[in-house]
Structure formats: structure tokens, C-alpha cells
Amino acid sequence: MTDNGIPLGPDDLEAAVAGGAVLGGGGGGTIAEGLRLGREALAAGTPRLLALDAVQPDALVATASLVGAPGDPRARVAPADYTRAWELVRTLVERPIEGVISCENGGTASVHGWLQSAVFGVPVIDAPANGRAHPTADMGGMGLERMDEFVAIQAAAGGNRETGAYLEQRVTGSLAATNRLVRAAAEEAGGLVGVARNPIAASYLQDHAAPGGLSQALELGRRMVAGRSSTRPEAIVNVLIERLAAAVIARGEVREYALRSEGAYDVGIARVGGAELTIWNEYLTLDVEGERIATFPDLIVTLDQNTGHPLTSAELSVGRSVVVLAAPASQLILGAGVRCPEHFVALEAAVRREILKYVGVDVLTASEGSTT
């Protein structure tokens, strides 16, 4: 690959984590962790961003991810764990991996791949597996399970070394089985593992990933950073209204909040005024007085009402003043894994709410030509 893309710097990092935190929809990791990981990448070298159309169609591209429950207090993933997972997955393929993509957008997830780019010299391809955060690895799988005879390849590393929880894992097999094993590894490691997975030809990404998804996060984040400089939190709200067709659904203090780690997921519920948000890492449903307002993959966002700072579901607390917004899925760049109806069954079971019946037919029918 002769074109290694454009260099990414500190200003890009600030924009990526801000825009990514919104597109995380309650998941995708925190801004604080994204800044930490991004600064590690910038200290290690120069990560570079490359458009998908500049990549050779047969070039192997692998996904960088963080799997588990970010809210689990035992969770430990060091920058070295991300690079170790990349090293491990490279041992499972016979030719070089020439690019890296993030599995999704998020406060942390939007910079997944930056460290691998800086350390190993591969570009970050602007085609994340999904343009918003999602709770299950199946939803970040770009419909690969629908490919005949596809063999998944995944590697994971993470855990607290001081307590003996650190582990490494390499697995191959069906996508569903390897996803379960990686999730089990995250739980065993204390909540989280860094993951590198599923090297695939770049040509597959055009119709199955979310080309331009990182650019959307960067553009949104730059507008948010500019709005933040006005010192008016409402400026951030206006950016989301203008750029994502978002609507303000509720404002006020979190009056009820319950979150627990279960099976390496954060699962729970939050209430703000008359609004109820269900949580499975991401916000999955938003109801007001019993009426469904937004349903995953619609984007449900919480902002700190005093600062405009995007908050993950794990950063809420009773009494914290927030703004709840919702944006339609039509404003997002969605990967094929989020368009598979069968992937919504686990979401409904997790939060005990109907979900699939509320998902727009335009989202699901878009998958028919892109996941086979």
C-alpha cells in the first residue's frame, strides 16, 4: 500500500473523541480513556487516516476493538494490550495486514487503530465496522457470518497484571463462537480486553462497513469543540440538532439510575424526568411516559447539562443534571452488522423491551443487498 494517508495530530484527537462520544450513544468508551489512548498513539509515532477508496481491494484489513463492560471497576486494559492483540492476530494469517479499522465510533472507540497505526505503520482506514457504537460483537461483524465458509480470527489481551487477571487469547472458528469466547475472556480478565480481529479484504468494507464513519465523527467533533469555546453548553446541543437532526427529549436531574456488570456488559436503566432509558452498554430504548421515542440503532445521547460534555451510560449518577437527545438512525452511517434482524434478539433479552418492531424498515431492508 503506497498511500499511507494523512497524519493525525492533537487537534484531530480532540475532535475524534468529542464527536465519537456522541456517536457512541452511551457506549463506545469515555472521552478520558480516548484521550489517554490517543496520546499514547501520538507519543509512539504518527497515526495516519486513509480513505477506503485509496486502499487496494485485496489488501487485508483487521478490526481493532475493546470488548467488555467499561463500567466494571476491575477492568484494566493498557495500551500495550492493544498492540499485543495486534501482534497475536498477525500470527494467524499468512500475509501482512495492511490496514486497521475501528469496530465503531465512541469516545474511546473512534481512536481504536491509532496506536496500531503509529506502532506498526499501517493506516487507519476511514471505514469503521459501524458508524455508531453497538453492544454486541455480532453487530460489529459486518455481516461476516453470512459469508459461506467464513472463518473468524480473533486475538485478545487485557486484565490486571497485579492481581493475576491478565490473559491473552487467540481463537478461530465461527464468528458467533469466537465472539462468545472473546466476551468470556473479557469477563475472566475483569471486564475488558483489547481485541484485534477478522482480517478481511478491503473490498468487503465498501458495502458492509461504514465508509466515512470516522470523518463524520471528526467533523461533528470539530463543530463541538468550536461550540465549546463559546462557554455555552447549549452550543453543543445546537450542533447536534443541526448536524444530526437531534431533538431534545428531556432535561433535568437523573432521578433513578441502576447499572450492574453482567456477562461482561453494563446493563441497567436510567430515568430523567418522565424519560426512561434502558442500557446495555449503549442506550437501547428511550420512552417518555410509556411512549417509545427512540430505539437502537437510533442515537440516544446524554450530555452534562452544565458543560455540554457527552456522557456514557456508565458516567451517569443520581442527581446529575443532564440533557437527553435522540437522533434518527437515518443520520448515521451504519454497518451491515447493525442491519441484521437476528442480531436484535440479544438486545431485547438484555433489557426486556421490544426493539426490533420499532426499527425502521429502511434500516433492515438496506441489509438485503449488503450482507450476502
Buried (B, 14 or more C-beta within 10 A) or exposed (E): BEEBBEEBEEEBBBBBBBBBBBBBBBBBBBBEBBBBBBBBBBEBBBBBBBBBEBBBEEBBBBBBBBBBBBBBEBBBBBBBBBBBBBBBBBEBEEEEBBBBBBBBBBBBBBBBBBBBBBBBBBBBBBBBBBBBBBBBBBBBBBBBBBBEEBEBBBBBBBBBEEEEBBBBBBBEBEBEEBBBBBBBBBBBBBBBBBBBBBBBEBBBBBBBBBBBBBBBBBBBBBBBBEBBEEEEBBBBBBBBBEBBEBBBBBBBBBEEBEBEBBEBBBBBBBBBBBBBBBBBBBBBBBBBEEEBBBBBBBBBBBBBBEEBBBBBBBBBEEEBBBBBBBBBBEBBBBBBBBBBEEBBEBBBEBBEBEBBEBBBEEBBEBBEEBBE
